[in-house]
């Protein structure tokens, strides 16, 4: 009898574990034969009403080819929702054409951001402490304590033949842990920096869909997208495909 009672719990645990494994990854460091690369994902979701939403991971410093490719891709959407705390972007920055007619500001203004932080009692210090703890947890998964991790990083840079290339590769490898760190930072009731801004972005998305837009992109920092995916899935969207874009190309040293 006890075994029968345990069976539903074990099945539920198995289902939970499977769901955890299917979470998308939005940024990764890829080691390849000719060169390594830092890559961001474009993950596509579709609603029961056949509305398509692509989550497009952003890094703000990248190769020109990465930005050129995104500008070409963005022309194919009915609307591209972008992040920026403050007023809508008025100038072309970071290689992206934010003045394109289909670009839609989908973030808090500064007044909203500040007020929400005050309500949640969120400050730089509280975010810093959360980030430190999350970094420790991410290092623990790699079998490193925080001090050892920092030392390993420095040794990699100083022993590289090309220290500048080594530094860039090291930073790219660390980006690979960003989602684990953000998951730790967002634990509990979340933060204004990520969770609350994501809520605003999806409210803008809902308005764009209500206005008749059928194919949308949400162009946000990759650290935002795990939480956004969760919100989309709760709305009934299904993930349909993932494409990876090279943000940094890192040729091997000769």
C-alpha positions in Angstrom: 0.0 0.0 0.0 2.8 2.4 0.9 4.4 1.7 -2.5 1.2 2.6 -4.2 1.0 5.8 -2.3 4.6 6.7 -3.2 4.1 6.0 -6.9 2.1 9.3 -7.7 4.8 11.3 -5.8 7.6 9.7 -7.7 5.8 10.2 -11.0 5.3 13.8 -10.2 9.0 14.2 -9.2 10.0 12.6 -12.5 7.7 15.0 -14.4 9.2 18.0 -12.6 12.7 16.9 -13.4 11.8 16.5 -17.1 10.3 20.0 -17.1 13.5 21.4 -15.6 15.6 19.7 -18.3 13.6 21.2 -21.1 14.2 24.8 -20.0 15.8 26.8 -22.8 19.3 28.1 -22.7 19.8 31.6 -24.1 23.5 32.1 -24.1 26.4 29.7 -24.4 30.1 29.3 -25.0 30.7 26.9 -27.8 34.0 25.1 -28.4 34.5 24.2 -32.1 37.4 22.8 -34.2 38.3 26.0 -36.0 37.3 28.6 -33.4 35.3 29.0 -30.2 32.3 31.4 -30.0 29.9 33.1 -27.6 26.4 32.5 -28.9 23.0 33.9 -28.2 19.7 32.1 -28.9 16.6 33.0 -30.9 13.9 30.8 -29.4 10.5 30.7 -31.2 7.1 30.2 -29.4 3.7 29.9 -30.9 0.3 30.5 -29.2 -2.9 28.5 -29.8 -4.0 31.5 -31.9 -0.9 31.0 -34.2 0.8 34.1 -32.9 4.6 33.7 -33.1 6.9 35.3 -30.6 10.7 35.0 -30.8 12.9 35.7 -27.7 16.1 37.1 -29.1 19.0 37.1 -26.7 21.1 40.3 -26.7 24.6 41.0 -25.7 25.6 44.7 -25.9 29.2 44.2 -27.1 29.5 41.9 -30.1 31.0 41.5 -33.6 29.7 43.7 -36.4 28.4 40.6 -38.3 26.1 39.8 -35.3 24.5 43.2 -35.3 24.2 43.3 -39.1 22.5 39.9 -39.0 20.0 41.1 -36.3 19.1 44.2 -38.3 18.3 42.1 -41.3 16.3 39.6 -39.2 14.3 42.4 -37.4 12.9 43.7 -40.7 10.9 40.5 -41.0 8.8 41.1 -37.8 5.5 43.0 -37.3 7.0 44.4 -34.1 10.3 44.2 -32.3 9.9 44.9 -28.6 13.1 46.2 -27.0 14.5 47.0 -23.5 15.5 50.4 -22.2 14.7 51.8 -18.8 13.7 55.4 -19.7 12.2 57.0 -22.8 12.2 55.3 -26.2 15.5 55.1 -28.0 16.1 58.0 -30.3 19.4 57.1 -31.8 21.1 54.1 -33.4 23.3 52.5 -30.8 25.2 49.3 -30.3 24.9 48.6 -34.1 21.1 48.1 -33.9 18.7 50.3 -35.7 16.3 51.3 -32.9 14.7 53.9 -35.1 13.1 51.2 -37.4 9.4 51.7 -37.7 8.5 48.3 -36.2 10.5 48.9 -33.0 8.4 49.2 -29.9 9.7 50.3 -26.5 8.8 47.6 -24.0 10.3 48.6 -20.7 9.7 50.7 -17.6 10.3 54.4 -17.6 12.7 55.7 -15.0 9.8 56.8 -12.7 8.2 53.4 -12.8 11.5 51.7 -12.2 12.5 53.8 -9.2 9.0 53.6 -7.6 8.9 49.8 -8.0 12.3 49.4 -6.5 11.2 51.5 -3.5 8.1 49.4 -3.1 10.1 46.2 -3.1 12.9 47.7 -1.0 15.4 46.8 -3.7 18.7 48.5 -3.8 22.2 48.1 -5.3 23.3 46.4 -2.1 20.5 43.9 -2.0 21.1 43.0 -5.6 24.8 42.8 -5.0 24.4 40.4 -2.1 22.0 38.2 -4.1 24.4 38.1 -7.0 27.4 37.2 -4.8 25.4 34.3 -3.3 24.2 33.2 -6.8 27.8 33.3 -8.1 28.9 31.1 -5.2 26.2 28.6 -6.0 27.2 28.6 -9.7 30.9 28.1 -8.8 29.9 25.2 -6.5 28.3 23.4 -9.4 31.7 23.6 -11.1 33.5 22.2 -8.0 35.2 25.6 -7.3 34.9 27.9 -4.3 34.8 31.6 -5.1 38.4 32.4 -4.4 39.6 29.4 -6.4 37.4 30.4 -9.4 38.9 33.9 -9.4 42.4 32.6 -9.2 41.8 30.1 -12.1 40.5 32.9 -14.2 43.5 35.1 -13.6 46.0 32.3 -14.3 44.2 31.5 -17.6 44.7 35.2 -18.7 48.3 35.6 -17.6 49.5 32.4 -19.2 47.7 32.9 -22.5 50.0 33.8 -25.5 47.6 36.6 -26.4 46.3 38.0 -23.2 43.6 40.2 -24.8 42.3 37.2 -26.7 42.6 35.1 -23.6 40.6 37.6 -21.6 37.8 37.7 -24.2 37.6 33.9 -24.2 37.6 33.8 -20.4 34.7 36.3 -20.3 32.8 34.4 -22.9 33.2 31.2 -20.8 31.9 33.0 -17.8 28.8 34.2 -19.7 27.9 30.5 -19.9 27.0 30.6 -16.2 24.8 33.8 -16.4 21.5 31.9 -16.4 22.4 29.9 -13.3 23.4 33.2 -11.6 20.2 35.0 -12.7 18.1 32.1 -11.5 19.6 32.6 -8.0 19.2 36.3 -8.1 15.5 36.0 -9.1 14.7 33.3 -6.5 12.0 34.3 -4.1 9.8 37.2 -5.2 12.1 38.2 -8.0 13.7 41.6 -8.7 12.7 44.8 -10.4 15.8 44.6 -12.5 14.6 41.4 -14.3 11.2 40.1 -13.2 9.2 43.3 -13.0 10.6 44.7 -16.2 9.8 41.4 -17.9 6.2 41.7 -16.7 6.0 45.2 -18.3 7.5 43.8 -21.6 4.9 41.1 -21.9 2.1 43.6 -21.1 3.4 45.6 -24.2 3.4 42.3 -26.1 -0.2 41.6 -25.2 -1.2 45.1 -26.5 0.7 44.6 -29.8 -1.0 41.2 -30.3 -4.4 42.8 -29.5 -3.6 45.4 -32.2 -3.3 42.6 -34.8 0.5 41.9 -34.7 1.1 38.2 -35.5 4.9 37.9 -35.6 6.8 39.5 -32.9 10.4 39.6 -31.5 11.3 40.5 -27.9 14.9 41.7 -28.0 16.2 41.7 -24.4 19.4 40.8 -22.6 19.9 37.1 -22.5 19.7 37.1 -18.7 16.1 38.2 -18.9 14.9 35.4 -21.2 14.6 32.3 -18.9 12.0 34.2 -16.8 10.3 35.5 -20.0 10.1 31.9 -21.4 8.4 30.8 -18.1 5.9 33.6 -18.5 5.1 32.8 -22.1 4.6 29.1 -21.3 2.1 30.1 -18.6 0.2 32.1 -21.2 -0.2 28.9 -23.3 2.7 29.4 -25.8 4.6 26.4 -27.0 8.3 26.4 -27.9 8.8 25.3 -31.5 12.5 25.9 -32.4 15.8 27.3 -31.3 18.5 29.0 -33.5 22.0 30.0 -32.3 23.7 33.2 -33.4 27.5 33.9 -33.0 28.0 37.1 -31.1 31.8 36.7 -30.6 34.0 34.7 -32.9 37.1 33.5 -31.1 39.7 31.9 -33.4 42.1 29.4 -31.8 45.6 30.6 -31.3 48.2 29.4 -33.8 
